[in-house]
Amino acid sequence: MTLHVDLPLDDIDTDAPIYDAQAFRLTQKEAELSGLARSLGKAKFADRAERYDREAIFPTENYEDMHKAGLLGVCVPEEHGGYGADYRAYMITAAEIGRYCGATALTWNMHVCSCLWTGPLSDDLDLSDADRRSHLERRAAHYDRIVNHGKIYAQPFSEGGAAAAGVVPFSTSAAKVDGGWKISGKKIFASLSGSADYYGILCGEIQPGQAPSRRDTMYVAVPADAEGLKIVGDWDPLGMRGTVSRTLLFENVFVPEDEALMPRGVYYQAAMRWPHMFMTLSPTYLGIAQAAYDFTVKYLRGEWPGLPPVKRRMYPTKQIGVAQMRLMLEQTKALWFQAISEARPDPSKEQVLRAYAAQYTVMENANEICQLAVRTCGGQSMLKSLPLERLYRDSRCGSLMLPWTAEICMDRIGRGALYEPGETDE
Ligand SMILES: Cc1cc2nc3c(=O)[nH]c(=O)nc-3n(C[C@H](O)[C@H](O)[C@H](O)COP(=O)(O)OP(=O)(O)OC[C@H]3O[C@@H](n4cnc5c(N)ncnc54)[C@H](O)[C@@H]3O)c2cc1C
């Protein structure tokens, strides 16, 4: 049987860029950084991913490679030795990492946010002259650690209550003392636990005589070797096993003032005015969706390395399965690209609703595409010797991640579509 193709098509390349630079009119920096991530992912991360998952260990070797390639400083401004990537450049680059190792991309997100939020995002916010001055001084020290010494920052916010959803103040507290703060509390799901050099936590600064308020949220880097900081609990989850997201306990941990990653009140301002900051978990899962599609194409063509060259592509049901995956992938990519292109301070309501829709779509479709991939490829494809079953398990985790879980996105889209700001039914 000969394959009949009506249109002149390029060769099938299962490692082609997720976003073709010309078709999506990427900037030169976006094209170069995402190309760098793709080549590193393909050459090094893809083969290592299986062991990190099986043993639930942190992808240390990948971080060493990312440091060498300058990717730990991807969002560090160029004048501090980084690549100076903006939000969109980071997002597109992270998707390419997620395609080859989900746990690396997800943990890299936690690290990169410490630079993105203190860098391009803070530059968009209103700070007093004094706060701006001290912020610029402090962030220079963080950037030096990252770019010149390969230091890694984690981002543990979750506490198990409603704080990580942005509904109530964080219960981890920062009591002001001479020269810094004393931190007490607990963070669950601390990705990079045991491997980060600094834990960039969100906590509530105690204002004597006042009730806790989300406005008093502080974003502070706690050194991993600080006295009173403990890592507890085990880590044996369904997916994203290489993130090693154990529990942190803080017992009166002293943190010097210079470890403030943002001045007082600035995190709250960012959360209010730069909502796309909460979409940065999504590229990991877009990458996973692309990887499941790529795997399916290779597998059905009988081209997966190490497997007998058995072709399964000639069955119409397989072609329909791949078509369904492709449709979902194209829809997901298009909406996501639009949403990340609109990221800015003070976006319109429509843009925020679109960001929720993009987040929901990536997180849910990644899992749906993976389950279609398993069904379409068949029984042998879900053996642990192949990446698909890992992609399937990893993809289930995206929708669970606060503050923009799939459920919260649905709630907000529904409410936002039906109510004007401040409108009630009274
Ligand atoms: C692999 C992995 C890595 C992670 N790494 C990190 C990390 O590095 N740092 C970090 O801070 N967190 C991390 N998390 C935690 C994550 O962001 C969530 O905090 C966690 O998954 C929430 O779990 P929970 O059971 O406590 O959720 P709960 O708070 O009990 O919520 C359960 C569900 O209820 C819904 N819900 C919650 N609040 C609301 C609301 N206000 N309105 C409507 N619905 C709501 C949500 O859909 C949510 O999924 C990680 C999670 C995973 C799975």
Ligand as a Chemical Component Dictionary entry (heavy atoms), coordinates in Angstrom:
data_LIG
# 
_chem_comp.id                   LIG 
_chem_comp.type                 NON-POLYMER 
_chem_comp.pdbx_formal_charge   0 
_chem_comp.three_letter_code    LIG 
# 
loop_
_chem_comp_atom.comp_id 
_chem_comp_atom.atom_id 
_chem_comp_atom.alt_atom_id 
_chem_comp_atom.type_symbol 
_chem_comp_atom.charge 
_chem_comp_atom.model_Cartn_x 
_chem_comp_atom.model_Cartn_y 
_chem_comp_atom.model_Cartn_z 
_chem_comp_atom.pdbx_ordinal 
LIG C1  C1  C 0 4.417   17.474 41.639 1  
LIG C2  C2  C 0 4.033   18.640 42.473 2  
LIG C3  C3  C 0 4.975   19.588 42.793 3  
LIG C4  C4  C 0 4.632   20.685 43.573 4  
LIG N1  N1  N 0 5.585   21.621 43.882 5  
LIG C5  C5  C 0 5.245   22.700 44.598 6  
LIG C6  C6  C 0 6.210   23.698 44.932 7  
LIG O1  O1  O 0 7.392   23.620 44.566 8  
LIG N2  N2  N 0 5.808   24.752 45.669 9  
LIG C7  C7  C 0 4.527   24.876 46.088 10 
LIG O2  O2  O 0 4.229   25.866 46.738 11 
LIG N3  N3  N 0 3.603   23.954 45.825 12 
LIG C8  C8  C 0 3.925   22.874 45.086 13 
LIG N4  N4  N 0 2.979   21.920 44.809 14 
LIG C9  C9  C 0 1.683   22.002 45.483 15 
LIG C10 C10 C 0 0.548   22.467 44.631 16 
LIG O3  O3  O 0 0.763   23.751 44.098 17 
LIG C11 C11 C 0 -0.715  22.504 45.479 18 
LIG O4  O4  O 0 -0.534  23.305 46.602 19 
LIG C12 C12 C 0 -1.111  21.145 45.946 20 
LIG O5  O5  O 0 -1.178  20.256 44.873 21 
LIG C13 C13 C 0 -2.472  21.298 46.599 22 
LIG O6  O6  O 0 -2.811  20.097 47.180 23 
LIG P1  P1  P 0 -3.904  20.025 48.330 24 
LIG O7  O7  O 0 -4.369  18.627 48.372 25 
LIG O8  O8  O 0 -3.350  20.613 49.593 26 
LIG O9  O9  O 0 -5.013  20.966 47.785 27 
LIG P2  P2  P 0 -6.235  21.625 48.527 28 
LIG O10 O10 O 0 -5.866  23.005 48.953 29 
LIG O11 O11 O 0 -6.758  20.671 49.553 30 
LIG O12 O12 O 0 -7.240  21.744 47.347 31 
LIG C14 C14 C 0 -7.792  20.590 46.736 32 
LIG C15 C15 C 0 -8.464  21.045 45.476 33 
LIG O13 O13 O 0 -9.562  21.882 45.839 34 
LIG C16 C16 C 0 -9.670  22.962 44.944 35 
LIG N5  N5  N 0 -9.582  24.254 45.637 36 
LIG C17 C17 C 0 -8.708  24.640 46.572 37 
LIG N6  N6  N 0 -8.940  25.915 46.939 38 
LIG C18 C18 C 0 -9.985  26.334 46.210 39 
LIG C19 C19 C 0 -10.701 27.560 46.111 40 
LIG N7  N7  N 0 -10.373 28.629 46.854 41 
LIG N8  N8  N 0 -11.711 27.638 45.227 42 
LIG C20 C20 C 0 -12.077 26.565 44.471 43 
LIG N9  N9  N 0 -11.419 25.387 44.516 44 
LIG C21 C21 C 0 -10.405 25.275 45.364 45 
LIG C22 C22 C 0 -8.507  22.883 43.989 46 
LIG O14 O14 O 0 -8.941  22.402 42.741 47 
LIG C23 C23 C 0 -7.558  21.891 44.583 48 
LIG O15 O15 O 0 -6.905  21.098 43.613 49 
LIG C24 C24 C 0 3.308   20.816 44.035 50 
LIG C25 C25 C 0 2.341   19.858 43.699 51 
LIG C26 C26 C 0 2.674   18.786 42.933 52 
LIG C27 C27 C 0 1.630   17.784 42.581 53 
# 
loop_
_chem_comp_bond.comp_id 
_chem_comp_bond.atom_id_1 
_chem_comp_bond.atom_id_2 
_chem_comp_bond.value_order 
_chem_comp_bond.pdbx_ordinal 
LIG C1  C2  SING 1  
LIG C2  C3  SING 2  
LIG C2  C26 DOUB 3  
LIG C3  C4  DOUB 4  
LIG C4  N1  SING 5  
LIG C4  C24 SING 6  
LIG N1  C5  DOUB 7  
LIG C5  C6  SING 8  
LIG C5  C8  SING 9  
LIG C6  O1  DOUB 10 
LIG C6  N2  SING 11 
LIG N2  C7  SING 12 
LIG C7  O2  DOUB 13 
LIG C7  N3  SING 14 
LIG N3  C8  DOUB 15 
LIG C8  N4  SING 16 
LIG N4  C9  SING 17 
LIG N4  C24 SING 18 
LIG C9  C10 SING 19 
LIG C10 O3  SING 20 
LIG C10 C11 SING 21 
LIG C11 O4  SING 22 
LIG C11 C12 SING 23 
LIG C12 O5  SING 24 
LIG C12 C13 SING 25 
LIG C13 O6  SING 26 
LIG O6  P1  SING 27 
LIG P1  O7  DOUB 28 
LIG P1  O8  SING 29 
LIG P1  O9  SING 30 
LIG O9  P2  SING 31 
LIG P2  O10 DOUB 32 
LIG P2  O11 SING 33 
LIG P2  O12 SING 34 
LIG O12 C14 SING 35 
LIG C14 C15 SING 36 
LIG C15 O13 SING 37 
LIG C15 C23 SING 38 
LIG O13 C16 SING 39 
LIG C16 N5  SING 40 
LIG C16 C22 SING 41 
LIG N5  C17 SING 42 
LIG N5  C21 SING 43 
LIG C17 N6  DOUB 44 
LIG N6  C18 SING 45 
LIG C18 C19 SING 46 
LIG C18 C21 DOUB 47 
LIG C19 N7  SING 48 
LIG C19 N8  DOUB 49 
LIG N8  C20 SING 50 
LIG C20 N9  DOUB 51 
LIG N9  C21 SING 52 
LIG C22 O14 SING 53 
LIG C22 C23 SING 54 
LIG C23 O15 SING 55 
LIG C24 C25 DOUB 56 
LIG C25 C26 SING 57 
LIG C26 C27 SING 58 
# 
